[in-house]
Structures are given as C-alpha cells and as structure tokens.
Amino acid sequence: MFIKRKGIVALLLSSLILGGCQMSDEQSNETKPVEQKPSEVAVEELPNTRALQDEFTREMIKSTKETEKGYYTLESKTGVYEMLFPTGGEIDGIGYTRKGESSEAFLAGILYNDKTEAQLSVRYTTVLSNDETGIGYAKELLTNSIGEDMKFEQIDGKGKVTYVAPFKKKETGSYGYGAYIHPDEGWGGVEIIYTGSCMDDPKSCGPEEEEFKKRAYKLISSVKFLNKNEAKK
C-alpha cells in the first residue's frame, strides 16, 4: 500500500513538472517577437516608430521586427534591392516615383533618438551600364546633383561595388555623403545622398563627425541587390 502511494505521488509530481514546463514554453513563445509585415498588423498594434506609424513608409518596410537595433529593412517597390532604414525615418509619399522595375526615387527625413536629423535621398535606375563609361557617368550625375567636386572611394564586395565620397556645401551649411552602388553583374544601380544640415546654432548640429559618418555608411553599405526569386519570397 505504501509503495502504491509513493508511485501515485511520483506520478503527480511528474505531471506537475511537465505541465509547468509546457506552460513556461507557451509563455516564452508568447513573449518572443513575431516577424510580421506591417500590413498584417492592426495600426493600433504597430510599434510606435515614425517609420511604421506613417502610412506610406510602412508599405516599404519588410517586417515589424527590427533587423538590428534602430533599423528596419526597407524593400524597394521595384523588387530589385533592399536596404536598412532607420526606425525614425519617414518617406515623402507625395514625392515618391517609380516606373515598374526600371526606376524608383524617394526622399526621407530621419529623426534619431538623440534628436539629430538627416535627409536620405535614394534613386534607382537601370539605364546605366556598369562598365567604365556607365560608372563614370553615374558619378558625374551624382556630383552634379550635389553641386560639389567629389573624390570617390571604391569599396568592393558582397556582389556589388560602391563608390562613396564626402561633401560639404558652405553656402547652404549642408554636408554629407554621396554614393553610387551597382551589382557585379547586370545594369543599373542605386544612388544615395545622405545629408545633414548646420544652418543655425552650431550646438544644434550633430551628431559628431565620426557618428555621422557611421550612420551614413551603415545605410550605404546595407544596399543589397536581389534576384527576382529572392524578391518574391
């Protein structure tokens, strides 16, 4: 009789432990961040970030889950490329333009957590070839857009080539980095202009030069070209 009681107690304890483990697993699953497209989530349940609270901007955000702290992944509506996009960024929907898979252009204003601001200009086109002539023309177009002479640094790797250069415009107080990124194969590329401004009180300018460069290079280096199969996933 005593042995039977011990067996019953052991069985009950085992059930409680297993039940407790199961509950813990269920609770941990409930607290894990779920990767969802913003369009699949009710507006009132979206994270309270500028990028997801703006109706147009969230159409281009791949997931409500941050790719890395402070950044989402932006999907081009051409389906040709993607890149990091700050959670404090907001795209100007009125100025957005696209022509199928062949071109796209937009402007975004960025507000960082430290209250500093920046402007991001992105332009994609398939018009240019990626030979010496085409790349030279792309750099010339970028230089003309900014209105300053630029000395480009070439960065190779990860299926793409990047040309990036700093600029500073005394008359407007603006400064930043311009870049042209193209895939190793095929035509076309992405032009990026990342701009800061320092028109008023110098104390309001920021962040520090190295941090500003780090933020610019993070966006520029994050550009990834997709093949059509990857883009449709």
Phi, psi and chi 1 to 4 in degrees:
 res  aa     phi    psi   chi1   chi2   chi3   chi4
   1 MET       -  -42.4 -170.5   73.1  175.2      -
   2 PHE   -64.1  -39.4  179.0   69.4      -      -
   3 ILE   -64.6  -41.6  -65.8  172.6      -      -
   4 LYS   -62.1  -42.6  -72.8 -176.2  178.5  179.2
   5 ARG   -61.5  -40.2  -74.8 -178.4 -180.0  174.5
   6 LYS   -62.2  -38.4  -77.8 -176.5   67.1  177.1
   7 GLY   -65.7  -40.9      -      -      -      -
   8 ILE   -64.7  -43.4  -67.6  169.0      -      -
   9 VAL   -61.9  -43.5  170.3      -      -      -
  10 ALA   -61.6  -41.3      -      -      -      -
  11 LEU   -63.7  -42.5 -176.9   61.3      -      -
  12 LEU   -63.3  -43.9  -72.6  171.5      -      -
  13 LEU   -62.1  -41.7  -74.8  171.9      -      -
  14 SER   -61.1  -42.4  176.7      -      -      -
  15 SER   -63.9  -40.7  -61.0      -      -      -
  16 LEU   -64.8  -41.8  -74.4  169.4      -      -
  17 ILE   -65.2  -46.0  -69.0  167.7      -      -
  18 LEU   -63.3  -41.3  -71.6  172.3      -      -
  19 GLY   -62.9  -40.3      -      -      -      -
  20 GLY   -64.5  -41.1      -      -      -      -
  21 CYS   -62.8  -42.5  -70.4      -      -      -
  22 GLN   -62.5  -42.9 -173.0  175.1   -0.8      -
  23 MET   -63.8  -40.0  -73.4  176.7   65.3      -
  24 SER   -63.1  -42.2  -63.5      -      -      -
  25 ASP   -62.6  -43.0  -70.9  -18.7      -      -
  26 GLU   -63.5  -42.3  -70.8  173.8   -4.5      -
  27 GLN   -64.8  -41.8  -72.0  171.0   -9.3      -
  28 SER   -66.2  -34.8   62.8      -      -      -
  29 ASN   -66.2  -34.9  -73.6  -25.5      -      -
  30 GLU   -68.1  -30.5  -72.1  174.1    1.7      -
  31 THR   -91.2  -11.9   57.0      -      -      -
  32 LYS   -70.3  137.0  -73.5  178.5 -177.6  177.0
  33 PRO   -65.3  133.4   21.3  -31.4      -      -
  34 VAL   -98.8  133.0  179.5      -      -      -
  35 GLU   -85.3  113.3 -165.3  161.9  -30.4      -
  36 GLN  -136.4  151.3  -67.1  177.7  -75.1      -
  37 LYS   -72.0  140.8  -74.3 -175.3  173.0  -66.7
  38 PRO   -53.0  -33.2  -29.4   36.8      -      -
  39 SER   -66.8  -18.0   59.6      -      -      -
  40 GLU   -90.5   -1.5  -62.1  172.3  -11.6      -
  41 VAL  -117.3  137.9 -178.5      -      -      -
  42 ALA   -61.5  142.0      -      -      -      -
  43 VAL   -53.8  -42.9  175.0      -      -      -
  44 GLU   -68.9  -13.2   60.0  -88.5   15.4      -
  45 GLU  -101.6   -2.4  -65.2  177.4    2.8      -
  46 LEU   -72.1  150.3  -72.5  168.0      -      -
  47 PRO   -56.3  145.6  -27.3   35.8      -      -
  48 ASN   -84.2   67.3 -171.8   28.9      -      -
  49 THR  -118.8  154.1   59.4      -      -      -
  50 ARG   -57.6  -42.1  -71.1 -175.9   79.2 -146.5
  51 ALA   -61.7  -40.4      -      -      -      -
  52 LEU   -91.0  -20.7  -67.0 -174.9      -      -
  53 GLN   -81.1  -17.8  -70.5  -59.5  -46.6      -
  54 ASP   -87.0  126.7  178.9   69.8      -      -
  55 GLU   -59.8  -44.1 -176.2  176.3   -0.9      -
  56 PHE   -73.0  -44.6 -176.4   85.3      -      -
  57 THR   -59.7  -43.2  -54.7      -      -      -
  58 ARG   -66.5  -17.4   64.8  171.8  171.7  -97.1
  59 GLU   -64.5  -23.7  -69.1  177.2    7.1      -
  60 MET  -104.0    4.1  -62.7 -178.0   68.7      -
  61 ILE   -92.9  130.0  -59.4  -59.6      -      -
  62 LYS   -70.8  -39.2 -170.8  173.5 -176.1  176.8
  63 SER  -150.4  151.4  169.5      -      -      -
  64 THR   -71.8  -15.7   56.3      -      -      -
  65 LYS   -84.9  131.8 -176.8  179.6  177.2 -177.8
  66 GLU   -65.0  134.8  -66.9 -178.6   18.3      -
  67 THR   -67.1  -42.1  -52.7      -      -      -
  68 GLU  -150.3  164.4   56.8 -178.4   86.8      -
  69 LYS   -53.3  122.1 -172.5  171.9  176.3   58.3
  70 GLY    86.7    2.6      -      -      -      -
  71 TYR  -141.1  137.7  -66.9   88.2      -      -
  72 TYR  -101.9  176.9  -65.1  119.6      -      -
  73 THR  -103.4  126.1  -67.5      -      -      -
  74 LEU   -95.5  132.1  176.9  144.1      -      -
  75 GLU  -104.8  122.4  -71.3 -176.3  -54.4      -
  76 SER   -63.5  140.6  164.5      -      -      -
  77 LYS   -71.1  -10.2  -69.7 -171.2  175.9 -175.7
  78 THR   -77.5  -19.3   63.4      -      -      -
  79 GLY    76.3   12.5      -      -      -      -
  80 VAL   -98.7  -29.9  177.0      -      -      -
  81 TYR  -147.6  165.0   68.7   93.2      -      -
  82 GLU  -142.3  164.5   64.0 -178.6   28.5      -
  83 MET  -161.3  166.9   63.4 -177.5  -70.8      -
  84 LEU   -71.0  151.1  -70.7  178.8      -      -
  85 PHE  -143.6  128.6 -171.3   79.0      -      -
  86 PRO   -61.4  142.6  -23.5   35.4      -      -
  87 THR   -62.6  -23.2   56.9      -      -      -
  88 GLY   -93.1   15.7      -      -      -      -
  89 GLY   -92.2  150.7      -      -      -      -
  90 GLU  -142.5  122.1 -174.2  175.1  -50.8      -
  91 ILE   -85.7  138.6  -63.1  171.1      -      -
  92 ASP   -76.7  100.1  173.5   17.5      -      -
  93 GLY   -65.2  -33.1      -      -      -      -
  94 ILE   -66.3  -37.8  -63.4  175.0      -      -
  95 GLY   -86.8   -2.7      -      -      -      -
  96 TYR   -70.1  135.9  175.0   89.5      -      -
  97 THR  -134.2  147.4   60.5      -      -      -
  98 ARG  -154.6  144.3  177.2  169.3   71.3   91.5
  99 LYS  -128.0   92.2 -174.2  176.7 -179.6 -178.8
 100 GLY    54.2 -130.7      -      -      -      -
 101 GLU   -98.7    3.4  -63.2 -179.6   -0.2      -
 102 SER   -95.2  -21.5   62.8      -      -      -
 103 SER  -159.0  155.1   67.6      -      -      -
 104 GLU  -161.8  143.7  179.6 -179.6   57.5      -
 105 ALA  -150.8  139.5      -      -      -      -
 106 PHE  -157.7  160.4   62.4   86.3      -      -
 107 LEU  -118.0  144.6  -78.0  171.4      -      -
 108 ALA  -137.0  138.8      -      -      -      -
 109 GLY   -97.7  138.0      -      -      -      -
 110 ILE  -121.2  130.4  -57.6  169.5      -      -
 111 LEU  -119.5  116.4  177.5   62.2      -      -
 112 TYR   -88.1  166.5  -70.5   98.2      -      -
 113 ASN   -62.0  -26.1  -71.8  -24.4      -      -
 114 ASP   -85.9   12.4   60.4    3.5      -      -
 115 LYS    74.4    3.9  -54.0  -56.0  179.8 -175.1
 116 THR   -81.8  155.8   58.3      -      -      -
 117 GLU  -123.4  159.7  -60.8  179.4   23.1      -
 118 ALA  -154.1  161.8      -      -      -      -
 119 GLN  -120.0  137.5 -174.9 -178.5   74.4      -
 120 LEU  -119.1  123.6  175.7   68.1      -      -
 121 SER  -113.2  127.7  168.1      -      -      -
 122 VAL  -127.0  131.2  178.2      -      -      -
 123 ARG  -139.1  125.3 -176.8 -177.5  -58.5  167.6
 124 TYR  -116.9  139.2  167.6   75.3      -      -
 125 THR  -150.7  149.6  179.1      -      -      -
 126 THR  -102.5    6.1   56.9      -      -      -
 127 VAL   -65.3  -39.6  171.6      -      -      -
 128 LEU   -86.4  140.1  -59.6  173.7      -      -
 129 SER   -79.5  160.1   61.2      -      -      -
 130 ASN  -102.8   34.0  -69.5  -32.9      -      -
 131 ASP   -94.4 -177.0   56.5   15.1      -      -
 132 GLU   -58.1  -40.8 -173.2  175.2  -15.6      -
 133 THR   -66.3  -47.5  -58.7      -      -      -
 134 GLY   -63.6  -42.9      -      -      -      -
 135 ILE   -66.0  -39.6  -67.0  166.2      -      -
 136 GLY   -61.2  -40.9      -      -      -      -
 137 TYR   -67.6  -38.8 -170.7   52.9      -      -
 138 ALA   -62.4  -43.3      -      -      -      -
 139 LYS   -67.1  -35.8  -69.1 -167.3  -74.5 -172.5
 140 GLU   -66.1  -42.6 -176.4 -179.9  -18.6      -
 141 LEU   -61.4  -42.5  -76.0  172.7      -      -
 142 LEU   -64.4  -43.6  179.3   55.2      -      -
 143 THR   -61.7  -42.0  -60.7      -      -      -
 144 ASN   -67.1  -36.0  -70.0  -21.3      -      -
 145 SER   -63.1  -39.7  -64.9      -      -      -
 146 ILE   -83.0  -32.5  -66.9  171.9      -      -
 147 GLY    83.4   22.7      -      -      -      -
 148 GLU  -138.5  149.8  -65.6  -72.4  -40.5      -
 149 ASP   -68.5  138.8  -70.1  -27.6      -      -
 150 MET  -134.8  137.3  -59.0  170.7   70.5      -
 151 LYS  -106.5  113.0  -66.0 -177.4  178.8  179.1
 152 PHE   -88.7  139.8  -69.1   90.7      -      -
 153 GLU   -99.2  133.9  170.9 -167.8    6.6      -
 154 GLN   -98.2  129.8 -179.3  175.9  -26.8      -
 155 ILE  -124.3  119.2  -55.5  170.8      -      -
 156 ASP  -103.1  151.3  -60.2  -55.4      -      -
 157 GLY   138.4  156.7      -      -      -      -
 158 LYS    59.1   41.1  -63.8 -176.4  179.0  179.5
 159 GLY    74.1   17.5      -      -      -      -
 160 LYS  -152.1  166.8   63.5 -174.5  177.8 -177.7
 161 VAL  -127.9  134.8 -179.1      -      -      -
 162 THR  -120.5  134.6  -59.0      -      -      -
 163 TYR  -117.0  120.9  -60.2   88.8      -      -
 164 VAL  -135.4  144.2   59.1      -      -      -
 165 ALA  -150.1  145.4      -      -      -      -
 166 PRO   -81.8  159.9   31.1  -34.5      -      -
 167 PHE  -147.6  157.8   65.8   86.2      -      -
 168 LYS  -149.0  127.2 -172.8  174.9  -70.3 -175.2
 169 LYS  -115.4  104.1  -58.1  170.8   74.1  171.5
 170 LYS   -62.7  -38.7  -68.1 -178.4 -179.9  178.8
 171 GLU   -67.1  -27.6   66.3  -83.5   11.4      -
 172 THR  -108.9  -12.7   62.4      -      -      -
 173 GLY    78.2    8.6      -      -      -      -
 174 SER   -93.9  155.4   62.1      -      -      -
 175 TYR  -155.7  164.4   54.0   91.1      -      -
 176 GLY   163.0 -151.8      -      -      -      -
 177 TYR  -135.8  138.6  -69.9   86.0      -      -
 178 GLY  -115.6  143.9      -      -      -      -
 179 ALA  -146.9  150.3      -      -      -      -
 180 TYR  -127.3  126.2  179.1   69.9      -      -
 181 ILE  -122.4  128.4  -51.6  106.7      -      -
 182 HIS  -132.9  152.3   69.8   79.3      -      -
 183 PRO   -72.4  159.0   26.9  -34.3      -      -
 184 ASP   -60.9  -33.9  -75.7  -17.5      -      -
 185 GLU  -122.6  153.8  -60.4  178.7   -1.4      -
 186 GLY    91.5 -165.7      -      -      -      -
 187 TRP  -113.8  163.1  -76.5   57.6      -      -
 188 GLY    82.9  174.0      -      -      -      -
 189 GLY  -175.7 -180.0      -      -      -      -
 190 VAL  -114.3  128.1  176.9      -      -      -
 191 GLU  -100.8  128.8  175.5 -167.5  -78.1      -
 192 ILE  -125.6  133.7  -69.9  179.6      -      -
 193 ILE  -125.7  118.2  -58.1  175.5      -      -
 194 TYR  -111.2  117.9 -177.3   86.2      -      -
 195 THR  -125.8  138.0  -50.4      -      -      -
 196 GLY  -114.1  167.5      -      -      -      -
 197 SER  -139.4  146.1 -176.0      -      -      -
 198 CYS  -143.2   65.1 -169.6      -      -      -
 199 MET   -86.3  -33.4  -70.1  -66.1  -68.7      -
 200 ASP  -105.6 -128.8  -56.8  -45.5      -      -
 201 ASP   -62.3  121.0 -177.7    0.1      -      -
 202 PRO   -54.9  -25.4  -26.3   35.6      -      -
 203 LYS   -67.0  -22.6  -68.7 -178.9 -179.7  178.3
 204 SER   -84.0  -10.4   67.9      -      -      -
 205 CYS   -78.1  145.7  -55.4      -      -      -
 206 GLY   170.5  176.7      -      -      -      -
 207 PRO   -78.5 -164.0   33.0  -36.5      -      -
 208 GLU   -60.0  156.0  -64.7  -65.7  -31.6      -
 209 GLU   -52.8  -45.4 -174.4  175.6  -16.9      -
 210 GLU   -66.6  -38.7  -80.8  -55.4  -50.9      -
 211 GLU   -68.3  -39.2 -179.8   62.6   21.9      -
 212 PHE   -61.5  -45.9 -177.7   86.4      -      -
 213 LYS   -62.0  -41.9 -179.6  178.8 -179.9  179.8
 214 LYS   -59.9  -43.4 -178.5  179.9  176.1 -178.1
 215 ARG   -66.4  -41.2  -69.3  174.7  178.4  177.2
 216 ALA   -64.1  -47.9      -      -      -      -
 217 TYR   -66.2  -31.5  -90.6   67.1      -      -
 218 LYS   -60.8  -45.9  177.5  177.3  -79.2  -69.7
 219 LEU   -69.9  -44.8  -63.4  179.9      -      -
 220 ILE   -62.3  -46.5  -68.3  166.1      -      -
 221 SER   -73.7  -14.5   64.5      -      -      -
 222 SER   -81.8  -10.7   72.4      -      -      -
 223 VAL   -59.8  127.5  172.5      -      -      -
 224 LYS  -129.9  126.5  177.5 -175.5  176.7 -177.1
 225 PHE   -88.3  134.8  -66.7   97.8      -      -
 226 LEU  -110.3  146.6  -50.9  169.4      -      -
 227 ASN   -85.0  170.1   61.9   39.2      -      -
 228 LYS   -63.2  -35.1  -69.9 -174.1  177.4  179.5
 229 ASN   -65.5  -41.2  -70.1  -28.4      -      -
 230 GLU   -66.3  -41.4  -72.1  178.3  -36.8      -
 231 ALA   -63.4  -28.4      -      -      -      -
 232 LYS   -86.0  -10.9  -70.3  176.6 -179.2  177.5
 233 LYS   -66.6      -  -73.7 -179.2 -179.2  178.0
